[in-house]
């Protein structure tokens, strides 16, 4: 799926943390739109996508002047109190266009100069390891959360054919951890996986968060149902994995490998 790119000059970058992100003072999205175009992405059912009139995954807005704008907004926000930032809630900050544009890196450079109290970076792209030099100054005030929904490439290709392969994500997590950057694996959403999945994760992370469509799409699963994702499960003969209790399959397997304080469920796994 080929994406079109547009340059925009936003009036604001820091948005108030609400709903699922209520544990954060702000969310921060370096781009609008996402060329990964994951089939189950809840953002497909949000205004940023619905009002666009173009298929999700086929367009990306590149935010011009983002660093200068963040510098001003961050200074103002810090005058009002504690600043905790979730980057990103409705796009991937390390989607392919970041290789060329470097918007995310420019925002990190601003935050290194004037650090928020906490920064969570949510991505599914190995490109995140490029910015290890900028994560290290944050010390324990940053967490890189890497989406790893499954350990099965054949499943990943069915649900997210435009997203980076799982082995590359695992290698990136290992690289980050070896460098001393706080990390976690986010099994979000839970996709069908093998019994060996927890052991593979245990080799690279000490913290895992499990989330699914029903807990994590902000509408009790309604946004995901509207996408018709259930039909994909039916076609693959995996209906038992599209169920409000399916996350327990993975959770119980994780608890055989990880300790209680290393496994988190849904919102608690993303809070600062």
C-alpha positions, 0 to 999 in steps of 0.5 A: 500500500503506497502512501501519499505525503503532505506537509502541514503546519500544526497550531498545536502539538501537545494534546491533553491526555484523556480516556485510555491516556488519562494517566498522562498529562499530554499525548504527542503525535509527530505525524498524522496518519500512519503508513503501516496501515494495520488492519485492526488499528482503532484510529481508523474509527477516530475523527482523524481518519473518518473525516479524511475521506481516504483509506487509513494507511494511504496518507501521512501528514508531516508536521512542519516546524514541530520542534519549535512548536514543541519547545514553546508548548513544553515550556508553558506546560511545565509552568502549570505542573507535572508533564508526562507525555505519551508518544504516540497515540494515533500514529507510529513515530517511527513509520518509514517517512521518519527516515527522511523527515526526522520529525520524531528525532527533532522532538526528542532533541527538544525534550532532551534540552527540557525534559518532561517528567516522563516520556513513553515512546510507543512504536512497532518499528526497529527504527527506534533504536536509531535514537538511543543516544537521545533516550539515554539522557532521560535515564529512568524517565523514558520507556520504549514500548515496542508492539509485538502482538505475536511471535508468528510471522504468518499471523503478522503478515495476515493482520499487519502486512505493512508493518515491520517483521517481528524478528527485527522488532525483537532485535531492536528491543535487545539493542535498546535494553543492552544500551540501558534504555528502559523497555517493554514489549506490548502485546497489543492487541493480542494476536494468535501466538505460539506457546513459545512466545513468552520464552522468546520475549523473556530473552529480550525484556523484563516487562510485558504489557498485554492488551486487547481490542476489548480493553484497549480500543477506547470503546470496549471493542466497538471500534474494532468490531466496526472494522470487521476484523472478526471476519479475518479471524473467521477466514483463518479459523481462529475465532477463539482468539477474537474473544474478550477472554482470549488475552488470558491465554497469553497472560497465563503463558507469560506468568509461567516465565515472568514474575508478577511484577513484570506482567501488566494488563492494558492501561496499567502497563502504559502509565508512567 
